[in-house]
Every structure is written in C-alpha cells, then in structure tokens.
Amino acid sequence: MQAEQLLKLVQTELDERKGQHITTLDVHDKTSFTDFMVLVTGTSTRHLMSLCEHVSEKAKEKGMLPLGLEGGAGDDWVLLDLGDVIVHAMTTQARDFYQLEKLWSVDKAKEINQQAV
C-alpha cells in the first residue's frame, strides 16, 4: 500500500470514529523513519485507544500490518506505528503540552542558521 493510500485510510477512519482536530504533518523531508504523522484528539483515554485499535484493524484488512502500538488504557497519548504513517492520539491536555505540530514545523535550515549566529 502506498503511503498516500495508507494516509487516506487513517484519516477516513479517524474521522468516522469521531476523532477531533485531525492534523496531518508531512515529515518525509525531515525524517527517514516515516512520511506522515497524523495527530488526533480524543475525548477520553478510552477513546484514544479505540481510535488506534480501529485504524489498526482497517490497516490489517488492507494487508498492512502495524509495526507497533504504544500506550494503553488510562494513557493520555497512544501511538500507532504503521511505517509510512504514524498516528498520535492524544488528550487535549497532552496535545497542548507537547505541541507536536510546533515541534515538527521547525525548519531545519532556520535552526542551523540560528545556531551559527
């Protein structure tokens, strides 16, 4: 399955399962371990796990075996690794605290220039 097809499957499943504030980060030019990160906010820790489990099942149905699932019941951050796409399901508090969108939006060239000054 191509990365873009997998991304579409993930986005569709998260939306159908009532994931909130779904954000996709294209990080293929910033890292070698994945092409896309999808961030989604869940309404509860149970909802986070449910989102990732449903995405995992849909991926398996399409022949894509997940590489890993981190986090569990009661955790405010659950990570699903599908290789080309990584899903970060987080509570509102965790998402506000870790600010992954801001972290991954840092331009590498700007960072290098600032260190040289």
Sequence and secondary structure as in RCSB ss.txt:
>XXXX:A:sequence
MQAEQLLKLVQTELDERKGQHITTLDVHDKTSFTDFMVLVTGTSTRHLMSLCEHVSEKAKEKGMLPLGLEGGAGD
DWVLLDLGDVIVHAMTTQARDFYQLEKLWSVDKAKEINQQAV
>XXXX:A:secstr
  HHHHHHHHHHHHHHTT EEEEEEE TTT SS SEEEEEE SSHHHHHHHHHHHHHHHHHTT   SEEE  TT 
SEEEEE SSEEEEEE HHHHHHH HHHHHT  HHHHHHHHH 
